[in-house]
Amino acid sequence: MEAGSTLRAELREEVGGAAAKRLRRKGLVPAVLYGKGMETKVIAVAGLELASVLDHGHRLVKVRLGGEEVRAVIKEAQYDALGDGIIHADFHKVVAGEKISLMAEVLVVGEAAGMKVGGILEQPTREVEVECTVENLVESIEVDISKLEMGDTLHVRDLEVPAGVKVLNDPDEVLVSITAPREEVEEELVVEEKEPEVIGEAERAEEGKEEGGGGEKE
């Protein structure tokens, strides 16, 4: 897969917290670029460009540094406490044939059969870590949920990935599930809680009859 987006970058002359804040005020994101056969470089990239690339689900990019372009994978993007702004990024230079790991988005497609009768879709895992080479790199994996009935669950082990791609997450990790509406669950719980009380009242009534009957015989 060829890198489809190009990010402008510049070398950072200063490092540290204060310098990073000054860069962010200029709309730049502090970052590092590293990889096989190269010296790690401390750089800054245009914040809006990086945000746009990530919003579109892309991980493979070209980093333009001076007159050179380097193919790289966005290994990590750190966000501020509110989750709105990117405060740091790591770029890993990719080399043909080299295995790399990155996060791939899990894309849900179709409408589950269970949702058509009131079921609710829950997706606790929206990204998985994959290992691959740049030649067979995947940025997203589709999961077809159309056959899922109420109560069904798909796990990481159910993912279908291209040859040469390995998913590193726990195979038993839940990807998606179709659950009953909360109102139905609460109603079932209420019924279960009431049943012992009804049984207890019936037993006490029966005991009262036996005691009353014994007194008349005496």
Secondary structure by P-SEA (a helix, b strand, c coil): ccccbbbbbbbbccccaaaaaaaaaacbbbbbbbccccccccccccaaaaaaaaaacccbbbbbcccbbbbbccccccccccccccccbbbbbbcccbbbbbbbbbbbcccccccccbbbbbbcccbbbbbbcccccccccccccccccccccccccccccccccccccccccccbbbbccaaaaaaaaaaaaaaaaaaaaaaaaaaaaaaaaaaaac
